[in-house]
Amino acid sequence: MRNTYDSLNEEDNISRKTDNIIYSQIEDNGPENFDSLPNTTCGTSTSVAHGWQESEAFMLYNRALSLQRQGNNEQTEEAFRELLEHPFITEALEQVRDDIEGSTHPALQLLYSIHKNIANMALHRKDYKAALLSYIEAVKIDTTEVTVWYKIGTIAKQIYNFPLARMGFEMGLQCNPNHWPCLDNVITLLYAMNDYWYCLYYISKALMKDHGYTKGLVLRSQIFKEDPSLRETTINMFKDCDPAIDNIEIDAEDKEEFINECLKLAEERRQLSKPKMLQMVKLPVPIQLYTWCSLGEALLALYKMLKSSDPQW
């Protein structure tokens, strides 16, 4: 797994790209010639201007990374967010928002790194929702990095957004079927969600890789106890597993540990999803007389209070 911030190799690659762009622009269209661009053809002028925008964007990115290395997190995030408004970056943003398939805009790699950096900083300060939003923006650009999907899964699981967590882990497994953290987490999650069929599906994948995978053996046995019909309907899932999986004895403490882990996760989510008790609202104008007129006045006053932008109750 990568460090919290972009790897040094990624920074070096972007730095080298920045230098190449700058040297190329200075050599071909140096600053002394930039003022004369309007005298050239429209296409050449646009191309050169775009090249300078690109070099400027990469320089600003490297400046943000420098602030990051110095530990200036607030200034770093501000620099990254300002960079999102740069013309070179906004062109790529438009292509992402328009969902243009096969887009090869040169700013996409830079935009991807910016979103990851912003997400990592939000995660560092434990702003999980902000981190999720930025990671999601990143995967709109590149869906192939397993560690980003894993982070989406773990953060979503931490805030009990189980559907998003499941998607994160499953997408991570699409990127890399051998990514064990995604596999282990999705198994726990699916048992907690009572999605036993798919839980068994991923358990079978895990047991094919490691027939002694304790959590998988425990949850498989527990699911068969809770729903015996699944033993027969999922028999083909386990046909390629080592036959020893049916004979491995599991320590009682391990059984309790893994089952309780899942049950605790499910219970915590259940408690959070409980509807809050509605506050009792008193009539702002008491019913003085048992008449339709008095009732109407009381209900009208209640309606006005509830429609108020700042209800007082």
PEPE-V183165 format. One record per residue. PSI is psi in degrees with one decimal (NA if undefined). NEAR is the number of other ideal C-beta (glycine too) atoms within 10 Angstrom. D_LAST is the distance of its C-alpha to the last C-alpha in Angstrom with 2 decimals. Layout:
# PEPE-V183165
PSI&NEAR&D_LAST, PSI&NEAR&D_LAST
This chain:
# PEPE-V183165
142.3&9&51.22, 164.1&14&50.94, 174.7&8&49.55, -38.4&11&46.00, 169.4&17&47.33, 146.7&18&49.98, 156.1&10&53.38, -34.5&11&56.01, -41.9&9&58.20, -40.9&15&55.61, -42.8&18&55.24, -41.2&10&59.03, -43.8&14&59.39, -37.4&18&56.94, -43.5&15&58.65, -39.3&11&62.03, -40.2&18&60.77, -48.9&20&59.46, -43.5&14&62.85, -42.5&12&64.72, -45.5&19&62.65, -48.9&17&63.09, -38.9&11&66.83, -43.2&12&67.34, -39.9&18&65.62, -39.4&14&67.54, -44.6&8&70.81, -37.0&10&70.49, 64.9&20&68.37, 165.7&9&68.18, -30.4&9&66.02, -21.0&8&69.03, -7.8&13&69.18, -36.1&13&65.47, -21.6&8&65.62, 6.7&10&68.33, -38.9&17&66.30, -20.7&7&65.90, -9.9&8&69.70, -179.2&14&69.71, 157.4&9&68.93, -42.7&9&65.33, -43.7&8&65.23, -42.3&11&66.60, -46.2&16&64.24, -40.9&12&61.19, -45.2&13&62.53, -43.3&17&63.19, -40.3&14&59.85, -38.1&14&58.12, -39.8&18&60.22, -35.5&18&59.13, -41.9&16&55.48, -47.1&23&56.05, -37.2&21&57.78, -42.2&18&55.09, -42.4&23&52.34, -35.3&24&54.26, -41.7&15&54.88, -35.8&19&51.16, -44.9&25&50.49, -32.8&16&53.09, -40.3&14&51.62, -40.2&23&48.24, -35.8&22&50.07, -42.4&13&51.78, -37.0&18&48.49, -43.4&21&47.36, -27.9&12&50.51, -6.1&10&49.87, 12.7&8&46.46, 76.5&14&44.52, -41.5&13&41.78, -46.0&10&39.35, -35.5&14&42.23, -49.3&22&43.57, -38.8&19&40.45, -40.9&13&40.13, -41.9&20&43.80, -41.3&23&43.39, -36.1&12&40.44, -35.9&12&42.41, -29.1&22&45.31, -19.6&15&43.29, -2.4&9&43.41, 139.3&21&47.20, -38.1&13&49.16, -37.1&22&51.26, -39.0&23&48.21, -29.0&12&46.28, -45.6&17&49.30, -38.0&22&49.00, -40.4&19&45.22, -39.3&12&45.84, -37.6&17&48.32, -44.5&18&45.91, -34.2&9&43.13, -3.6&9&45.72, 50.1&8&46.86, 114.4&11&50.49, 137.6&6&52.60, 20.4&4&55.32, 136.9&13&54.05, 29.5&7&56.23, 133.8&18&54.66, -16.0&16&55.87, -7.4&23&52.38, -41.7&18&50.98, -41.6&16&52.20, -43.5&24&50.75, -41.0&28&47.39, -44.9&20&47.34, -36.6&22&48.03, -48.4&26&45.34, -39.4&24&42.63, -40.9&26&43.96, -43.6&24&43.97, -41.2&23&40.40, -43.8&25&39.39, -38.1&19&41.40, -39.1&21&39.82, -39.8&20&36.29, -38.6&19&37.44, -35.7&12&38.96, 9.5&12&35.66, 30.9&9&33.95, 82.5&14&31.88, -37.8&16&32.64, -41.6&12&30.84, -39.9&16&32.55, -44.4&21&35.82, -45.2&22&35.56, -41.5&15&34.99, -37.9&21&38.06, -37.6&24&40.21, -38.5&16&39.40, -36.8&19&40.50, -43.7&23&43.67, -12.2&18&44.58, -23.0&15&44.29, -44.6&22&47.38, 117.5&15&49.26, 10.6&12&48.68, -1.7&11&51.67, 111.3&17&50.51, -36.2&19&49.75, -30.9&16&48.11, -43.3&24&45.37, -38.4&25&44.59, -40.3&22&44.67, -41.2&23&42.12, -45.1&25&39.84, -46.2&26&40.28, -39.0&18&39.72, -45.6&21&36.61, -38.8&24&35.05, -37.5&22&36.00, -31.0&12&34.43, 13.4&14&30.99, 29.6&17&31.62, 80.0&19&32.19, -42.1&19&35.13, -42.4&10&36.25, -38.8&17&36.60, -43.7&24&38.26, -45.1&20&40.70, -41.6&16&41.58, -48.1&29&42.20, -40.3&28&44.57, -38.5&18&46.33, -35.9&19&46.90, -39.4&26&48.21, -27.5&21&50.68, -37.4&13&51.77, -41.3&16&52.65, 98.6&16&54.39, -16.0&12&54.93, 10.4&10&56.14, 98.3&19&52.99, -40.5&13&52.43, -39.9&15&48.96, -42.8&26&47.58, -45.9&22&49.49, -42.5&16&48.42, -39.0&21&44.72, -30.9&28&44.64, -47.6&26&46.29, -46.2&20&43.65, -45.9&26&40.86, -34.5&25&42.38, -42.4&29&42.88, -28.7&23&39.22, -1.0&18&38.33, 22.8&12&40.76, 75.4&16&42.86, -34.2&20&46.05, -53.0&13&48.49, -26.9&16&47.80, -45.9&25&47.42, -34.8&25&50.98, -48.0&15&52.11, -30.5&26&51.20, -40.7&29&52.51, -39.2&19&55.82, -40.6&20&55.89, -41.9&21&55.31, -24.8&21&57.95, -29.8&15&60.47, -35.1&13&60.10, 100.7&11&59.98, -11.6&15&60.93, 17.8&12&59.82, 103.6&22&56.21, -48.3&15&54.62, -42.7&21&51.02, -43.4&26&52.36, -41.5&22&54.67, -49.4&22&51.99, -34.8&26&49.39, -48.0&27&52.13, -41.1&17&53.27, -39.9&16&49.77, -41.9&21&49.02, -31.0&16&52.30, -41.1&9&51.34, -33.5&11&47.98, 83.3&15&49.48, -26.4&9&53.30, -25.7&8&53.82, -20.0&17&53.06, -41.0&15&56.17, -41.6&9&58.38, -17.8&11&56.39, 14.4&20&56.12, -34.2&9&59.66, -22.2&9&60.80, -32.7&19&58.18, 10.5&18&60.00, -25.2&8&63.59, 4.0&10&64.24, 160.2&18&62.86, 127.9&14&65.17, -18.0&9&65.95, -16.2&10&65.35, -21.8&19&61.58, -6.6&11&62.10, -2.7&7&63.92, 128.2&13&62.08, 134.8&6&60.74, 137.2&14&57.38, 140.1&10&56.52, -35.9&8&53.94, -38.4&8&51.86, -42.0&13&51.74, -48.7&17&50.64, -40.6&11&47.78, -50.0&13&46.75, -38.9&21&46.59, -41.9&16&44.94, -34.1&11&42.27, -45.9&16&41.60, -43.6&22&40.80, -37.4&12&38.85, -41.9&11&36.69, -44.6&18&35.94, -40.7&17&35.03, -40.0&12&32.82, -40.0&12&30.87, -38.8&16&30.25, -39.9&11&29.29, -39.6&9&26.66, -29.3&9&25.18, -3.1&9&25.22, 135.1&7&23.37, 139.5&5&20.23, 147.3&5&17.05, 130.1&6&15.31, 138.7&6&12.48, 137.5&6&9.18, 132.6&6&9.02, 123.6&11&6.90, 151.4&8&7.81, 125.5&13&9.75, -27.9&16&8.84, 112.1&14&12.61, 151.7&10&14.41, 108.8&13&17.68, -41.6&10&20.31, 148.9&9&23.33, 67.0&7&24.30, 158.3&10&25.33, -35.6&8&24.76, -46.3&9&23.89, -40.7&14&21.10, -43.8&13&19.72, -41.2&11&20.05, -40.6&17&18.20, -43.7&16&15.18, -37.2&13&15.28, -41.2&12&15.90, -39.2&14&12.89, -43.3&16&10.74, -45.6&11&12.91, -37.2&12&12.57, -43.2&16&8.80, -29.7&11&9.38, -10.6&8&12.44, 146.4&10&11.11, -21.6&4&12.26, 71.8&4&9.39, 138.9&11&6.23, 97.6&6&3.78, NA&11&0.00
